[in-house]
Amino acid sequence: MSLSWKVVMQKIRNRIIGASILCDTCQYNWGNVCKKPERPNAKVCEEYKRK
């Protein structure tokens, strides 16, 4: 299984400065747009896009 560059960078960032919840600042965080089971507490997400 290959990890995307985005996920690798999120994991490195989480180790350096501490894990933060991504859903609060994601553009897909409204209605039923995000179907991830980790929502609303995802700390790593391949589909994350900042608002």
C-alpha positions in Angstrom: 0.0 0.0 0.0 1.4 3.3 -1.1 0.8 6.5 0.9 0.2 9.7 -1.0 2.6 12.6 -0.5 -0.1 14.6 1.2 -0.7 11.9 3.9 3.1 11.5 4.5 3.4 15.3 5.1 0.4 15.3 7.4 1.9 12.5 9.5 5.3 14.3 9.7 3.6 17.5 10.7 1.6 15.7 13.4 4.8 14.2 14.8 6.6 17.6 14.9 3.9 20.0 16.1 1.3 17.6 17.5 -1.8 16.2 15.9 -4.6 18.6 15.0 -8.1 17.8 13.7 -8.3 18.6 10.0 -12.1 18.6 9.6 -12.5 22.0 11.2 -10.5 23.7 8.4 -11.5 21.4 5.5 -13.6 22.8 2.6 -15.5 19.5 2.5 -16.7 19.9 6.2 -20.4 20.6 5.5 -23.5 18.6 4.9 -23.0 15.1 3.6 -20.1 16.0 1.3 -17.5 14.1 3.4 -18.3 10.4 3.8 -15.1 9.5 5.7 -15.8 7.4 8.9 -13.1 9.4 10.7 -15.1 12.6 10.4 -15.3 15.0 12.4 -12.0 14.0 14.1 -9.7 13.1 11.2 -6.0 13.8 11.9 -4.8 12.4 8.5 -6.9 12.5 5.3 -6.0 12.1 1.6 -8.9 14.3 0.5 -8.1 17.3 2.8 -8.3 20.7 1.2 -7.9 23.8 3.4 -10.8 26.3 3.2 
